[in-house]
Amino acid sequence: MAEAEEGTLPPKEDFSAWYNELLWRAELMDVRYPVKGLYVWYPFGFALRRNVYSLMRNLLDRDHQEALFPLLIPETELAKEAEHIKGFEEEVYWVTHGGTSPLDVRLALRPTSECAIYPMYALWIRSHADLPLRIYQIVNTFRYETKHTRPLIRLREITSFKEAHTVHGSWEEASMQVEAAIALYREFYDALAVPVIVSRRPDWDKFPGADFTIAVDTVMPDGRTLQIGTVHHLGDHFSRTFQIRFEDAAGQQQYAFQTCYGISERCIAALVSLHGDDRGLVLPPVVAPVQVVIVPIVTGKRKEEVSAAAAGVGRRLASAGFRVRVDTRDIRPGAKYYYWEMRGVPLRLEVGPRDLDSRQVMAVTRLGEKVAIPDESLEEGVRTVLDSFISRLRERAGAHVQSRIRVSRTLPEVTEAVASGVTLVPWCGDRGCADAIEEKTRASVLGTDVRLENCERPEGPCIVCGREGKTALVGRSY
């Protein structure tokens, strides 16, 4: 386990060093597993992961059903979808032997699950009465990532991939599901206080086999964008490949229309990176493994009295539904403060002799705001402070992302803007102009149809060729 001893993190301005050291100091992930790109969740990190994905499950379970499909995909199924597998062919891990016996058909460790799920959909769907079908799973996926790996961000084993796969009777109904998925992702990230930018990926950057892809990005502390969600309209492409057909109301056989959408543990990378500071994690209460830590300030003859009072506060808050820890370790209070601040606990309650006499507790948020909460309104007071805390996180993260968005009308302006964030530019939509932007600025056209409030939307002459352009999002990505 990580040590609880005091020590400072690298400054967050040195984002890469700060991020890597925070992961082990806060006991999120251990990067020392002897396979590159595979990491181990510490118990504390796993508790955070569990809470984040419980939040996602609660949102999906309104109108989706959870299932579980196999990890191994026969090469024969992958081969049915040439365009799709071409997008992953250099990233696939292959199982070639069972024990010492060569397999007749190679098996892929799923890079994504379309070719595992859709053969089953072809068996399950018979009539329009079976539609819409909305199923999701949360699984690990494997991709032989050849770029620089980074925990939670660029992995060879994605341990926490939520993928939803839906089936509909028409292209328009599938389009409505795309919008519903975007709304669901917005609700999810709002709960995590993570601001997002939604845009439509260029055709050459869409999901292999999709009609179009909508991406959800955020802007990290170093100004690079992190893709933290995607929604794909698949049209009837996969249903024709895997023969997913249904009998319509008139008794005619029709090919179905599909969507799929996914979120990985990059969502945790985003909340860790956007909210954390030089003292460690700063976690939204809804997903924090410990929402309230109680630190008894024990001195002199009243030690037992203070300890008993702190335990009583803990029982009351636990009964009210809070995730609470009473820190009774025999170390000085300052070391306890450091320990729990590093782990991002939203609220610390201090209980000492003066607090007993005043019939109150002193509440200190992870952002350093202090307030006394009277004993008679303890539960209500804690809830009010935590509500204020999440509002403050939204304000801070929103201000960060807003400050990193600029408008550019020349390539030199793009180069300057993407050094610390993203930029909106007029672009004609031509691939050649997008390549020119990348060549001259080392930034990519991330998307069009940008959904972003309170931002100027530059249109007019394309920033490269001068033809009529529409607003595009340009930035550097992980």
C-alpha positions as CSV (number, residue, x, y, z in Angstrom):
1,M,0.0,0.0,0.0
2,A,1.0,3.6,-0.4
3,E,2.6,5.2,2.6
4,A,0.6,7.7,4.8
5,E,3.7,9.7,5.6
6,E,3.7,13.4,4.8
7,G,5.3,14.7,1.6
8,T,4.5,17.0,-1.3
9,L,3.3,16.2,-4.7
10,P,5.0,17.8,-7.8
11,P,3.1,21.0,-8.6
12,K,0.1,20.4,-10.8
13,E,1.6,22.7,-13.4
14,D,3.9,19.8,-14.1
15,F,0.8,17.8,-15.0
16,S,2.4,14.5,-16.1
17,A,4.6,14.2,-13.0
18,W,1.7,15.3,-10.7
19,Y,-0.7,12.8,-12.2
20,N,1.6,9.8,-12.1
21,E,2.6,10.4,-8.5
22,L,-0.9,11.2,-7.3
23,L,-2.1,7.8,-8.5
24,W,0.0,5.9,-6.0
25,R,0.0,8.4,-3.2
26,A,-3.7,8.5,-3.2
27,E,-3.9,4.7,-3.6
28,L,-5.8,4.7,-6.8
29,M,-3.6,2.5,-9.1
30,D,-0.3,0.6,-8.8
31,V,1.6,0.9,-12.1
32,R,4.2,-1.8,-11.2
33,Y,2.4,-4.8,-12.8
34,P,5.0,-6.6,-15.0
35,V,3.0,-6.1,-18.3
36,K,3.2,-2.7,-20.0
37,G,-0.2,-1.0,-20.1
38,L,-1.8,-3.1,-17.4
39,Y,-2.4,-1.7,-14.0
40,V,-3.7,-2.8,-10.6
41,W,-6.5,-1.0,-8.8
42,Y,-5.8,-0.4,-5.1
43,P,-8.8,-1.1,-2.8
44,F,-9.4,2.7,-2.4
45,G,-9.2,3.3,-6.1
46,F,-11.5,0.3,-6.8
47,A,-14.0,1.8,-4.3
48,L,-13.9,5.0,-6.4
49,R,-14.3,3.0,-9.6
50,R,-17.3,1.1,-8.1
51,N,-19.0,4.3,-7.1
52,V,-18.5,5.9,-10.5
53,Y,-19.9,2.9,-12.3
54,S,-22.8,2.6,-9.9
55,L,-23.7,6.1,-10.8
56,M,-23.6,5.1,-14.5
57,R,-25.6,2.0,-13.9
58,N,-28.3,3.9,-12.1
59,L,-28.7,6.2,-15.1
60,L,-28.7,3.4,-17.6
61,D,-31.0,1.1,-15.7
62,R,-33.9,3.6,-16.3
63,D,-34.4,2.1,-19.7
64,H,-31.5,-0.3,-20.4
65,Q,-30.8,-3.8,-19.3
66,E,-27.4,-5.1,-18.2
67,A,-26.0,-8.3,-19.7
68,L,-22.6,-10.0,-20.1
69,F,-21.1,-11.3,-23.3
70,P,-17.9,-13.4,-23.7
71,L,-14.4,-12.0,-23.8
72,L,-13.3,-14.3,-26.6
73,I,-14.4,-13.6,-30.2
74,P,-13.9,-16.1,-33.0
75,E,-11.9,-14.8,-35.9
76,T,-14.7,-16.0,-38.2
77,E,-17.0,-13.5,-36.6
78,L,-14.5,-10.7,-36.8
79,A,-13.9,-11.5,-40.5
80,K,-17.6,-10.9,-41.3
81,E,-17.1,-7.2,-40.7
82,A,-14.0,-6.1,-42.8
83,E,-14.4,-2.4,-42.3
84,H,-14.9,-2.7,-38.6
85,I,-12.0,-5.0,-37.9
86,K,-9.7,-3.0,-40.2
87,G,-10.0,-0.2,-37.6
88,F,-8.7,-2.5,-34.9
89,E,-6.5,-5.0,-36.8
90,E,-3.2,-3.7,-35.4
91,E,-4.6,-3.6,-31.8
92,V,-6.0,-7.1,-31.4
93,Y,-4.6,-9.7,-29.0
94,W,-5.0,-13.2,-30.4
95,V,-5.4,-16.5,-28.5
96,T,-3.9,-19.2,-30.7
97,H,-3.6,-22.2,-28.3
98,G,-5.6,-24.0,-25.8
99,G,-3.0,-25.4,-23.5
100,T,-0.5,-26.9,-26.0
101,S,-3.0,-27.5,-28.7
102,P,-3.3,-25.0,-31.6
103,L,-6.8,-23.7,-32.0
104,D,-8.7,-24.4,-35.3
105,V,-10.0,-20.8,-35.2
106,R,-8.0,-18.0,-33.6
107,L,-9.8,-16.2,-30.8
108,A,-9.5,-12.4,-30.2
109,L,-9.6,-10.8,-26.8
110,R,-12.4,-8.3,-27.4
111,P,-11.1,-4.9,-28.6
112,T,-14.8,-3.9,-28.7
113,S,-17.8,-6.1,-28.6
114,E,-19.9,-5.6,-31.8
115,C,-18.8,-8.9,-33.3
116,A,-19.5,-10.7,-30.0
117,I,-22.9,-9.2,-29.4
118,Y,-24.6,-8.8,-32.8
119,P,-24.6,-12.5,-33.7
120,M,-26.7,-13.0,-30.6
121,Y,-29.0,-10.1,-31.5
122,A,-29.7,-11.8,-34.8
123,L,-31.0,-14.8,-32.7
124,W,-33.0,-12.7,-30.2
125,I,-34.8,-10.2,-32.5
126,R,-37.7,-11.5,-34.6
127,S,-40.5,-9.0,-34.5
128,H,-41.0,-5.2,-34.3
129,A,-42.4,-6.0,-30.8
130,D,-38.8,-6.9,-29.7
131,L,-37.8,-3.3,-30.4
132,P,-36.3,-1.1,-29.2
133,L,-33.6,-3.3,-27.5
134,R,-31.2,-1.5,-25.2
135,I,-28.5,-3.6,-23.5
136,Y,-25.2,-2.6,-21.9
137,Q,-22.3,-4.3,-20.2
138,I,-19.3,-3.1,-18.2
139,V,-16.3,-5.3,-19.0
140,N,-12.6,-5.2,-19.7
141,T,-11.4,-4.9,-23.3
142,F,-7.9,-5.3,-24.7
143,R,-6.1,-3.2,-27.3
144,Y,-2.4,-3.5,-28.2
145,E,-1.8,0.2,-27.7
146,T,1.4,1.1,-29.4
147,K,1.6,4.7,-28.3
148,H,2.9,5.8,-24.9
149,T,0.7,4.2,-22.3
150,R,-0.7,6.2,-19.4
151,P,-2.8,4.9,-16.4
152,L,-6.5,5.4,-16.9
153,I,-5.9,7.3,-20.2
154,R,-4.1,5.0,-22.7
155,L,-4.2,1.4,-21.7
156,R,-3.7,-2.1,-23.1
157,E,-6.3,-3.5,-20.8
158,I,-9.3,-1.2,-20.4
159,T,-10.7,-2.6,-17.1
160,S,-13.9,-0.6,-17.0
161,F,-15.5,-0.3,-20.4
162,K,-19.2,0.5,-20.4
163,E,-20.7,-0.2,-23.8
164,A,-24.3,0.1,-24.7
165,H,-25.7,-1.5,-27.8
166,T,-29.3,-0.6,-29.0
167,V,-31.5,-1.8,-31.8
168,H,-34.3,0.2,-33.5
169,G,-36.9,-0.1,-36.2
170,S,-35.8,3.0,-38.2
171,W,-32.8,5.3,-38.8
172,E,-34.7,8.2,-37.2
173,E,-35.4,6.2,-34.0
174,A,-31.8,5.3,-33.8
175,S,-31.0,9.0,-34.1
176,M,-33.3,9.8,-31.2
177,Q,-31.3,7.2,-29.2
178,V,-28.1,9.0,-30.1
179,E,-29.5,12.2,-28.6
180,A,-30.8,10.3,-25.5
181,A,-27.3,8.8,-25.0
182,I,-25.7,12.3,-25.3
183,A,-28.2,13.6,-22.7
184,L,-27.4,10.7,-20.4
185,Y,-23.6,11.3,-20.7
186,R,-24.2,15.0,-19.9
187,E,-26.1,14.1,-16.8
188,F,-23.4,11.6,-15.8
189,Y,-20.6,14.2,-16.1
190,D,-22.6,16.9,-14.5
191,A,-22.8,14.7,-11.4
192,L,-19.0,14.4,-11.5
193,A,-18.7,18.1,-12.1
194,V,-16.7,17.5,-15.3
195,P,-17.5,20.0,-18.1
196,V,-17.8,18.5,-21.5
197,I,-17.6,19.6,-25.2
198,V,-19.8,17.6,-27.6
199,S,-19.0,17.5,-31.3
200,R,-19.3,15.3,-34.4
201,R,-16.1,13.6,-35.4
202,P,-14.9,14.0,-39.0
203,D,-15.9,11.1,-41.3
204,W,-12.3,9.8,-41.3
205,D,-12.2,9.7,-37.5
206,K,-15.6,8.1,-36.9
207,F,-16.1,4.6,-35.5
208,P,-15.4,1.9,-38.1
209,G,-18.7,1.0,-39.7
210,A,-20.7,3.9,-38.2
211,D,-22.8,6.4,-40.1
212,F,-21.4,9.1,-37.8
213,T,-19.8,9.4,-34.4
214,I,-20.5,12.0,-31.7
215,A,-17.7,12.5,-29.2
216,V,-17.6,13.9,-25.7
217,D,-14.3,15.6,-24.7
218,T,-13.0,17.6,-21.8
219,V,-9.9,19.8,-21.6
220,M,-7.3,18.5,-19.2
221,P,-5.0,20.7,-17.0
222,D,-2.3,20.7,-19.6
223,G,-4.6,21.9,-22.3
224,R,-4.9,18.7,-24.2
225,T,-8.3,17.2,-24.8
226,L,-9.4,13.8,-23.4
227,Q,-12.1,11.9,-25.2
228,I,-14.3,10.6,-22.4
229,G,-17.2,9.2,-24.3
230,T,-18.5,8.4,-27.7
231,V,-21.9,7.8,-29.3
232,H,-22.1,6.0,-32.7
233,H,-25.0,5.9,-35.1
234,L,-24.4,2.5,-36.9
235,G,-27.3,2.8,-39.4
236,D,-28.1,-0.7,-40.8
237,H,-24.4,-1.5,-41.5
238,F,-23.9,-4.1,-38.8
239,S,-27.5,-5.5,-39.1
240,R,-26.9,-6.4,-42.7
241,T,-23.6,-8.0,-41.9
242,F,-25.0,-10.1,-39.0
243,Q,-28.5,-10.5,-40.4
244,I,-30.3,-8.6,-37.6
245,R,-33.8,-8.5,-39.1
246,F,-37.3,-8.1,-37.8
247,E,-40.9,-8.5,-39.1
248,D,-42.6,-5.1,-39.3
249,A,-46.2,-4.4,-38.6
250,A,-47.1,-5.2,-42.2
251,G,-45.4,-8.6,-42.0
252,Q,-42.4,-7.5,-44.1
253,Q,-38.8,-8.4,-43.1
254,Q,-36.7,-5.3,-42.4
255,Y,-33.1,-4.8,-41.4
256,A,-32.7,-3.1,-38.0
257,F,-30.9,0.2,-37.2
258,Q,-28.4,0.3,-34.4
259,T,-26.4,2.6,-32.1
260,C,-23.6,1.9,-29.6
261,Y,-22.0,4.2,-27.1
262,G,-19.2,3.8,-24.6
263,I,-17.3,5.3,-21.6
264,S,-14.1,3.9,-20.1
265,E,-12.2,4.6,-16.9
266,R,-11.0,7.8,-18.7
267,C,-14.0,9.3,-16.9
268,I,-12.1,8.7,-13.6
269,A,-8.9,10.2,-15.2
270,A,-10.9,13.3,-16.0
271,L,-12.4,13.8,-12.5
272,V,-9.0,13.1,-10.9
273,S,-7.2,15.6,-13.2
274,L,-9.7,18.4,-13.3
275,H,-10.5,18.6,-9.6
276,G,-7.2,17.5,-8.0
277,D,-4.7,20.0,-6.6
278,D,-1.2,20.2,-5.2
279,R,-2.5,18.4,-2.0
280,G,-4.0,15.5,-3.8
281,L,-7.4,14.3,-5.0
282,V,-10.6,16.4,-4.7
283,L,-13.6,14.1,-5.1
284,P,-17.2,14.8,-5.8
285,P,-19.3,13.6,-2.8
286,V,-21.5,11.3,-5.0
287,V,-18.5,9.0,-5.8
288,A,-16.0,9.6,-3.0
289,P,-15.3,6.3,-1.2
290,V,-15.3,8.4,2.1
291,Q,-17.6,11.4,2.1
292,V,-16.9,12.5,5.6
293,V,-13.9,11.9,7.8
294,I,-14.1,12.6,11.5
295,V,-10.9,13.5,13.3
296,P,-11.1,13.6,17.2
297,I,-8.8,16.3,18.6
298,V,-7.9,14.3,21.8
299,T,-5.9,16.0,24.5
300,G,-5.5,15.6,28.3
301,K,-8.2,14.4,30.6
302,R,-11.1,14.7,28.1
303,K,-9.6,12.1,25.6
304,E,-12.3,9.5,26.3
305,E,-15.1,12.0,26.2
306,V,-13.9,13.4,22.8
307,S,-13.4,9.9,21.3
308,A,-16.9,8.9,22.4
309,A,-18.4,12.1,20.9
310,A,-16.6,11.5,17.6
311,A,-17.9,8.0,17.4
312,G,-21.4,9.2,18.1
313,V,-21.1,11.7,15.3
314,G,-19.9,8.9,13.0
315,R,-22.9,6.7,13.9
316,R,-25.4,9.5,13.3
317,L,-24.0,10.3,9.9
318,A,-23.7,6.7,8.8
319,S,-27.4,6.2,9.8
320,A,-28.2,9.1,7.6
321,G,-26.6,7.4,4.6
322,F,-23.2,9.1,4.5
323,R,-20.0,7.2,3.9
324,V,-18.1,8.0,7.1
325,R,-14.8,7.2,8.6
326,V,-13.7,8.0,12.2
327,D,-9.9,8.3,12.3
328,T,-8.8,6.9,15.7
329,R,-5.2,6.2,14.7
330,D,-2.6,7.2,17.2
331,I,-0.9,9.8,15.0
332,R,-1.0,13.6,15.2
333,P,-4.0,15.4,13.7
334,G,-1.9,17.1,11.0
335,A,-0.8,13.7,9.6
336,K,-4.5,12.6,9.5
337,Y,-5.4,15.8,7.6
338,Y,-2.7,15.1,5.1
339,Y,-3.8,11.5,4.6
340,W,-7.4,12.3,4.0
341,E,-6.7,15.4,1.9
342,M,-4.5,13.3,-0.4
343,R,-7.5,10.9,-0.9
344,G,-9.9,13.7,-1.7
345,V,-12.4,13.3,1.1
346,P,-14.9,16.1,0.5
347,L,-15.5,17.0,4.2
348,R,-13.5,16.7,7.4
349,L,-15.2,17.2,10.8
350,E,-13.1,18.1,13.8
351,V,-14.3,17.2,17.2
352,G,-12.4,18.6,20.2
353,P,-13.0,19.8,23.8
354,R,-14.1,23.2,22.7
355,D,-16.5,21.7,20.2
356,L,-18.1,19.6,22.9
357,D,-18.6,22.6,25.1
358,S,-20.1,24.6,22.2
359,R,-22.3,21.6,21.1
360,Q,-21.0,21.8,17.5
361,V,-18.4,20.3,15.1
362,M,-16.0,22.2,13.0
363,A,-16.5,21.3,9.3
364,V,-13.6,21.9,6.8
365,T,-14.2,21.1,3.1
366,R,-11.5,19.7,0.9
367,L,-11.2,23.2,-0.6
368,G,-10.4,24.7,2.8
369,E,-13.8,26.3,3.5
370,K,-14.7,26.2,7.2
371,V,-18.0,26.3,9.0
372,A,-19.3,25.3,12.4
373,I,-22.3,22.9,12.3
374,P,-24.5,22.8,15.4
375,D,-25.0,19.4,17.0
376,E,-28.8,19.6,16.7
377,S,-28.7,20.0,12.9
378,L,-25.7,17.8,12.2
379,E,-27.1,15.7,9.4
380,E,-28.8,18.6,7.6
381,G,-25.7,20.8,8.1
382,V,-23.4,18.2,6.5
383,R,-25.7,17.7,3.6
384,T,-25.9,21.5,3.0
385,V,-22.1,21.8,3.1
386,L,-21.6,18.9,0.7
387,D,-24.2,20.4,-1.7
388,S,-22.3,23.7,-1.7
389,F,-19.1,21.8,-2.2
390,I,-20.2,20.1,-5.4
391,S,-21.5,23.4,-6.7
392,R,-18.1,24.9,-6.1
393,L,-16.4,22.1,-8.0
394,R,-18.7,22.7,-11.0
395,E,-17.8,26.4,-10.9
396,R,-14.0,25.7,-10.7
397,A,-14.0,23.1,-13.4
398,G,-16.3,25.1,-15.7
399,A,-14.1,28.2,-15.3
400,H,-11.0,26.1,-16.1
401,V,-12.4,24.7,-19.4
402,Q,-13.9,28.0,-20.4
403,S,-10.6,29.7,-19.9
404,R,-8.9,27.1,-22.3
405,I,-11.3,27.8,-25.3
406,R,-10.3,30.5,-27.8
407,V,-11.4,31.5,-31.2
408,S,-8.8,31.5,-34.0
409,R,-9.0,32.9,-37.6
410,T,-5.4,32.4,-38.7
411,L,-3.0,29.4,-38.4
412,P,-0.6,31.3,-36.1
413,E,-3.5,32.0,-33.8
414,V,-4.3,28.2,-33.8
415,T,-0.7,27.4,-32.8
416,E,-0.8,29.8,-29.9
417,A,-4.3,28.7,-28.7
418,V,-3.6,24.9,-28.7
419,A,-0.4,25.4,-26.6
420,S,-2.7,25.7,-23.6
421,G,-6.2,24.6,-24.7
422,V,-8.5,24.2,-27.7
423,T,-9.7,26.6,-30.3
424,L,-12.8,27.1,-32.5
425,V,-12.0,27.9,-36.2
426,P,-13.9,28.2,-39.5
427,W,-13.2,25.2,-41.6
428,C,-14.5,24.1,-45.0
429,G,-14.8,20.4,-44.1
430,D,-12.2,19.3,-46.6
431,R,-9.7,16.6,-45.4
432,G,-6.8,18.3,-47.1
433,C,-7.4,21.5,-45.1
434,A,-7.6,19.4,-41.9
435,D,-4.3,17.8,-42.8
436,A,-2.8,21.3,-43.4
437,I,-4.0,22.5,-40.0
438,E,-2.3,19.4,-38.4
439,E,0.9,19.8,-40.3
440,K,1.3,23.5,-39.5
441,T,0.0,23.6,-35.9
442,R,0.4,20.0,-34.6
443,A,-3.3,20.0,-33.7
444,S,-6.2,18.1,-35.2
445,V,-9.7,18.9,-36.3
446,L,-11.6,17.1,-33.5
447,G,-15.1,17.8,-34.6
448,T,-17.9,19.9,-36.0
449,D,-21.5,20.7,-34.9
450,V,-19.8,21.8,-31.7
451,R,-22.3,21.9,-28.7
452,L,-20.8,24.4,-26.4
453,E,-22.6,27.2,-24.5
454,N,-21.4,30.8,-24.1
455,C,-18.8,30.6,-26.9
456,E,-18.4,32.6,-30.1
457,R,-18.9,30.3,-33.2
458,P,-16.6,31.5,-35.9
459,E,-17.8,31.0,-39.5
460,G,-16.8,32.6,-42.8
461,P,-13.6,31.9,-44.8
462,C,-11.9,28.5,-44.0
463,I,-8.8,29.1,-42.0
464,V,-6.7,27.3,-44.7
465,C,-8.3,27.7,-48.1
466,G,-10.6,30.7,-47.8
467,R,-13.7,28.8,-48.9
468,E,-16.9,29.1,-46.9
469,G,-16.4,27.4,-43.5
470,K,-18.3,26.3,-40.4
471,T,-17.2,26.1,-36.8
472,A,-14.8,23.3,-36.0
473,L,-13.1,22.3,-32.8
474,V,-9.3,22.0,-33.0
475,G,-6.9,20.8,-30.3
476,R,-4.2,18.4,-29.3
477,S,-5.5,15.1,-27.8
478,Y,-4.2,12.2,-25.7
